[in-house]
Amino acid sequence: MSRCTATYRLYDDKADFRKKAESIAVGMTVGSWTELPQAKRESMQKHLGEVLQVDVHEPEGAAPGERYADVTIAYPDINFSRDIPALLVTVFGKISMDGKIKLNRLGFSDHFVQGFPGPKFGIAGIRDILGVHDRPLLMSIFKSVIGLNADELREQFLRQALAGVDLIKDDEILFENELTPIEKRVEVCLKAAEAAQKETGKKLLYAANLTGPTSSLKSQAKKAIGAGANALLFNVLSYGYDVLHELSSDPEINVPIAAHPALAGAFYPSPHYGISASVLLGQLMRLAGADLVLFPSPYGSVTMPKAENMAIRDELISRELPMKASMPVPSAGIHPGLVPLILRDFGTDVVVNAGGGIHGHPMGTEAGGRAFVQAIAAAQQSIPLAQYAEDGHPELKAALDAWGGER
Amino acid sequence: MSRCTATYRLYDDKADFRKKAESIAVGMTVGSWTELPQAKRESMQKHLGEVLQVDVHEPEGAAPGERYADVTIAYPDINFSRDIPALLVTVFGKISMDGKIKLNRLGFSDHFVQGFPGPKFGIAGIRDILGVHDRPLLMSIFKSVIGLNADELREQFLRQALAGVDLIKDDEILFENELTPIEKRVEVCLKAAEAAQKETGKKLLYAANLTGPTSSLKSQAKKAIGAGANALLFNVLSYGYDVLHELSSDPEINVPIAAHPALAGAFYPSPHYGISASVLLGQLMRLAGADLVLFPSPYGSVTMPKAENMAIRDELISRELPMKASMPVPSAGIHPGLVPLILRDFGTDVVVNAGGGIHGHPMGTEAGGRAFVQAIAAAQQSIPLAQYAEDGHPELKAALDAWGGER
């Protein structure tokens, strides 16, 4: 019997967690069991959920509110259609509202996973496009773009491109607007990218923000691709995972998709409720086909505990899934001094992603990008940043002076 | 300048909440302000967010963790497209991940609201279809339907219909399946509804669960309507509000839509994070066009604090919005003894919704439905349930004996 699993953390000072787990396993599948006649039980057996594990954590002298259990339940695939909405409603629909319960992990059956082609490009595919295989990638974020016209946008794009970044992404709060509709943004920015490439010799991906009514997203994406778009940015959680899945599995949408974590904080930070960051931004983003996944780093301004960050990364690259790996993009408050930390924690398969850390550089945007390029080069060679900075890299030196080095 | 507003609760033991609010108002709109040259400020003024209110709650001798502020910020409509994903990303995208912050209320500008026709039927329209204007409606929920074939489904439907309920809804975990695809469910159930109507004289709405890939939902809905469906059930939060909005504003989907709250518990229960129940299940469900909205009641098994329930109801029926009112459906663990409480809190414009309280009745499903019909009649006449039960209503008496009366 093919089954998906869900692991929850339940907090309760007194509950019989085993009983509670059984009631979830029955209640979220066949509804009732003990009352069923024997013949009915036989036909229902294949639909019945099963408690696989109950680990009660009850330290001696635990204060009120500290007692919890990690519970894993298996749900027969036969009960739900092979899509993320059905899976989520099955494993966390009603019970999300029933006391202190957090969904901490999913386990996908082979059968379920086969419904998901996953990322079209993934880490290797993005590297192939850019022709960069041996170092972390560098992404720059448009800043303060609301109200800018196409010329102003082009100007900001060019400065970032000349800095030598590999990817540039739209601000996630830039929606369809009259000044810079997506096909126009793509057109002016990619022209600027070409101009910059003549100077830098570097290829560049520009992730344009895909917005608007759900039913128009595919045509918007194709319009953008028609105008030359070579990547897309998408606010997945405001639309739903299934929308990303449909976009990523459309053969005509043949560019990498970067998933933005906007709204994720409504789900993951509470210990008692919601969905863990590794399910939300790790397992489900990859399943739905995100080639790159942004999430708050443990280093910068908007922070997430490091263990959760590592759990996201593990899910994005885990070999347990047959699909391509998604590129982790720890974000927010990143400055060059943090680069060695990022590489230590994530290895080479990571995107160093900066907004303020590039645009806010004391010597300007171009210098801001170069400081990161230098920091990555130093970290790759295990040269201390301060030493590398002194060694003829004034942009890195200015960044370290402004924001500090490794912490 | 037309603007939408968002009210947040921020917890922090030390923060300068005014400064924090200013940083949100600037950061989530124009990005930076103090650094901008004067000329740029003039052109950017119309895009700039504004802090409208900061109420700091800092009781003397407050324990750590108790200090908070309620902050209201106005966001110019010109910054975002007129859809719910854009609004949510604008007001709660990045900042949902930035410390203890909960989105507690939205304020919609006239301009924004004009993009949303709202519920096609609403309370009045549902009453017109059913021909019932003077009493609460009664809804019954299919139970334990996974694995049932069409005959078994029909049988369960008929028993509920004969009990005299006004609406019957699918279990939200019943997805597209080979045994009972939506058009087959609709066909057999509505035939049973007709048969029952000959006995009861009552019209009946059957809300069939709309599931499957996002892009197929409209055609699924039309297939169901073609087969005679007179209502739909939809797991809104697993698909996104915009999908509901697109369904509800399609002229061919001319039946009431009931919004199920599956997954809502991942957002609303924490005091520190997420989105309040009144935004999630009140404001946004109505805006997106739900005719009926289910949510956990404060009475039953899966509970929500009463103040939150009343806040949902207020948003569903508020005259501040120009659109039709959505019907509140407080759910979970409802039994006949609770009917007077429900009417006291919600008035007449409410759906009394029961699953176990009907199917689990000691005298069977039909008696379970009749017990509710009796409880509603008694409560409408302000007759104590116990008295009405003794007065020739054995089904109500059995229910009160089993589950108790008003608490």
Contacts between the chains, C-beta under 8 A, distances in Angstrom:
chain1	res1	chain2	res2	distance
A	28	B	173	6.7
A	29	B	146	6.4
A	29	B	173	7.9
A	30	B	144	5.8
A	30	B	146	6.0
A	30	B	147	7.0
A	31	B	143	5.3
A	31	B	144	3.1
A	31	B	145	7.6
A	31	B	146	7.4
A	31	B	171	7.6
A	32	B	143	7.5
A	32	B	144	5.6
A	43	B	147	6.6
A	44	B	147	5.6
A	46	B	147	7.5
A	47	B	146	4.9
A	47	B	147	4.6
A	79	B	146	5.4
A	79	B	173	7.1
A	79	B	175	7.7
A	80	B	173	7.3
A	80	B	175	5.1
A	81	B	175	4.4
A	81	B	176	5.2
A	81	B	177	7.5
A	81	B	211	6.2
A	81	B	212	6.2
A	83	B	212	6.9
A	83	B	213	6.0
A	84	B	238	7.6
A	85	B	211	7.2
A	85	B	214	7.9
A	85	B	235	6.3
A	85	B	238	3.6
A	85	B	239	5.5
A	86	B	175	4.8
A	86	B	211	6.1
A	86	B	238	7.7
A	88	B	238	5.1
A	88	B	262	7.8
A	88	B	263	6.0
A	89	B	172	6.1
A	89	B	173	6.2
A	89	B	235	5.0
A	89	B	238	5.1
A	89	B	262	4.6
A	89	B	263	6.8
A	90	B	173	5.7
A	92	B	262	8.0
A	92	B	263	6.1
A	92	B	265	7.9
A	92	B	266	6.6
A	93	B	172	5.9
A	93	B	173	6.5
A	93	B	235	6.8
A	93	B	238	7.4
A	93	B	260	7.7
A	93	B	262	3.2
A	93	B	263	5.8
A	94	B	172	7.2
A	94	B	173	7.9
A	94	B	262	6.2
A	94	B	302	7.0
A	94	B	332	7.9
A	95	B	265	7.4
A	96	B	262	7.5
A	96	B	263	5.4
A	96	B	264	6.7
A	96	B	265	3.1
A	96	B	266	4.8
A	97	B	261	6.8
A	97	B	264	6.0
A	97	B	265	3.4
A	97	B	269	7.5
A	97	B	296	5.1
A	97	B	302	5.1
A	97	B	304	7.5
A	97	B	332	7.8
A	98	B	265	7.0
A	98	B	301	7.9
A	98	B	302	4.8
A	100	B	269	7.9
A	101	B	265	7.4
A	103	B	266	7.3
A	143	B	31	5.3
A	143	B	32	7.5
A	144	B	30	5.7
A	144	B	31	3.1
A	144	B	32	5.6
A	145	B	31	7.7
A	146	B	29	6.3
A	146	B	30	6.0
A	146	B	31	7.4
A	146	B	47	4.9
A	146	B	79	5.3
A	147	B	30	7.0
A	147	B	43	6.6
A	147	B	44	5.6
A	147	B	46	7.6
A	147	B	47	4.6
A	171	B	31	7.6
A	172	B	89	6.1
A	172	B	93	5.9
A	172	B	94	7.2
A	173	B	28	6.7
A	173	B	29	7.9
A	173	B	79	7.1
A	173	B	80	7.2
A	173	B	89	6.1
A	173	B	90	5.6
A	173	B	93	6.5
A	173	B	94	7.9
A	175	B	79	7.7
A	175	B	80	5.1
A	175	B	81	4.4
A	175	B	86	4.8
A	176	B	81	5.2
A	177	B	81	7.5
A	211	B	81	6.2
A	211	B	85	7.2
A	211	B	86	6.1
A	212	B	81	6.2
A	212	B	83	6.9
A	213	B	83	6.0
A	213	B	242	6.5
A	213	B	246	6.4
A	214	B	85	7.9
A	214	B	214	6.7
A	214	B	240	6.8
A	214	B	242	4.7
A	214	B	243	5.5
A	214	B	246	5.9
A	215	B	215	7.6
A	215	B	218	7.9
A	215	B	246	5.6
A	218	B	215	7.9
A	235	B	85	6.3
A	235	B	89	5.0
A	235	B	93	6.8
A	238	B	84	7.6
A	238	B	85	3.7
A	238	B	86	7.8
A	238	B	88	5.1
A	238	B	89	5.2
A	238	B	93	7.4
A	238	B	240	6.8
A	238	B	242	7.9
A	239	B	85	5.5
A	239	B	240	4.9
A	239	B	242	6.4
A	240	B	214	6.8
A	240	B	238	6.9
A	240	B	239	4.9
A	240	B	240	3.8
A	240	B	243	6.8
A	242	B	213	6.5
A	242	B	214	4.7
A	242	B	238	7.9
A	242	B	239	6.4
A	243	B	214	5.5
A	243	B	240	6.8
A	243	B	243	7.9
A	246	B	213	6.4
A	246	B	214	5.9
A	246	B	215	5.6
A	260	B	93	7.7
A	261	B	97	6.8
A	262	B	88	7.8
A	262	B	89	4.6
A	262	B	92	8.0
A	262	B	93	3.2
A	262	B	94	6.2
A	262	B	96	7.5
A	263	B	88	6.0
A	263	B	89	6.8
A	263	B	92	6.1
A	263	B	93	5.8
A	263	B	96	5.4
A	264	B	96	6.6
A	264	B	97	6.0
A	265	B	92	7.9
A	265	B	95	7.4
A	265	B	96	3.1
A	265	B	97	3.5
A	265	B	98	7.0
A	265	B	101	7.4
A	265	B	273	6.6
A	266	B	92	6.6
A	266	B	96	4.8
A	266	B	103	7.3
A	266	B	267	5.5
A	266	B	273	6.8
A	266	B	274	4.8
A	266	B	275	5.3
A	267	B	266	5.5
A	267	B	267	7.0
A	267	B	274	7.3
A	269	B	97	7.5
A	269	B	100	7.9
A	269	B	272	7.6
A	269	B	273	4.9
A	270	B	270	4.1
A	270	B	272	6.5
A	270	B	273	4.8
A	270	B	274	7.2
A	272	B	269	7.6
A	272	B	270	6.5
A	273	B	265	6.6
A	273	B	266	6.8
A	273	B	269	4.9
A	273	B	270	4.8
A	273	B	273	7.7
A	273	B	274	7.2
A	274	B	266	4.8
A	274	B	267	7.3
A	274	B	270	7.2
A	274	B	273	7.1
A	274	B	274	6.9
A	275	B	266	5.3
A	296	B	97	5.0
A	301	B	98	7.8
A	302	B	94	7.0
A	302	B	97	5.1
A	302	B	98	4.8
A	304	B	97	7.5
A	332	B	94	7.8
A	332	B	97	7.8
